[in-house]
Amino acid sequence: MNDLFTWTAMGTLTGASAATLLATNVIGGLIGPSGDKARKWIAVGIALALSYLTAAFAKDVGDEKWITAFFNGLVIFSAAFGINQLPPGNRQATQPSQGKLAQGREPRILRSWV
């Protein structure tokens, strides 16, 4: 069990990002499609909570750790969900474009697996 998540690992950017992504997807899966709009806000909340929790355990640091924790929470959220995917122009189209084969008519290897 020590090779999975540990408190030390969740105090790093990689661990906190992975924990944020995992927790958000599990919570979103439990809520169902009705919770899809809230998924980003759930992720921001989890990322900020992990960041402030890490700041609470930080020793030998002044009161500025609370301001830094806010920005670290935003970094965790950005790393977990890919900040480059937020602008609408960067997102992949979910509807098939005109002139492309409809999903299901192309060979299986070309269809989305997820």
ZAMARGU-4260 file (C-alpha; in steps of 0.2 Angstrom, whole numbers, plus 5000, padded with zeros to 4 digits):
<rodrens>
0) 5000/5000/5000 | 5015/5012/5002 | 5018/5012/4984 | 5001/5020/4980 | 4996/5037/4988
5) 5005/5043/5003 | 5004/5060/5012 | 5021/5064/5006 | 5017/5061/4988 | 5001/5071/4989
10) 5011/5086/4995 | 5020/5086/4978 | 5013/5094/4962 | 5012/5077/4953 | 5003/5068/4968
15) 4991/5082/4971 | 4987/5083/4953 | 4984/5065/4951 | 4973/5065/4967 | 4963/5079/4961
20) 4960/5071/4944 | 4956/5054/4952 | 4944/5061/4965 | 4935/5073/4953 | 4932/5059/4941
25) 4926/5047/4954 | 4914/5060/4961 | 4908/5065/4944 | 4905/5046/4940 | 4895/5044/4955
30) 4885/5059/4952 | 4882/5055/4934 | 4879/5066/4919 | 4869/5078/4929 | 4885/5083/4938
35) 4896/5086/4922 | 4894/5105/4924 | 4900/5105/4942 | 4915/5094/4938 | 4927/5109/4936
40) 4921/5117/4952 | 4923/5101/4961 | 4941/5100/4954 | 4945/5118/4959 | 4938/5114/4977
45) 4948/5098/4979 | 4964/5106/4972 | 4962/5121/4984 | 4958/5109/4999 | 4974/5099/4995
50) 4984/5115/4994 | 4978/5122/5010 | 4980/5106/5019 | 4998/5105/5013 | 5001/5123/5019
55) 4993/5119/5036 | 5007/5106/5039 | 5021/5117/5033 | 5033/5122/5046 | 5045/5137/5047
60) 5035/5147/5035 | 5026/5164/5038 | 5008/5169/5035 | 5011/5171/5017 | 5009/5153/5015
65) 4990/5155/5014 | 4992/5167/4999 | 5004/5155/4991 | 4993/5140/4994 | 4979/5148/4984
70) 4990/5150/4969 | 4997/5132/4972 | 4979/5126/4971 | 4977/5134/4954 | 4993/5126/4948
75) 4987/5109/4954 | 4970/5112/4945 | 4979/5117/4930 | 4991/5102/4930 | 4977/5090/4933
80) 4965/5096/4919 | 4977/5104/4907 | 4975/5122/4906 | 4978/5122/4888 | 4961/5113/4886
85) 4951/5127/4894 | 4950/5140/4879 | 4936/5134/4868 | 4947/5135/4852 | 4958/5122/4859
90) 4945/5109/4863 | 4942/5094/4851 | 4926/5094/4842 | 4913/5082/4850 | 4902/5083/4834
95) 4907/5075/4818 | 4912/5088/4805 | 4904/5089/4788 | 4914/5079/4776 | 4920/5067/4789
100) 4914/5049/4791 | 4901/5047/4805 | 4907/5038/4820 | 4904/5019/4818 | 4907/5019/4799
105) 4926/5020/4799 | 4937/5005/4802 | 4937/5000/4821 | 4955/5005/4823 | 4951/5023/4819
110) 4936/5025/4831 | 4938/5032/4848 | 4940/5019/4861 | 4934/5029/4875
</rodrens>
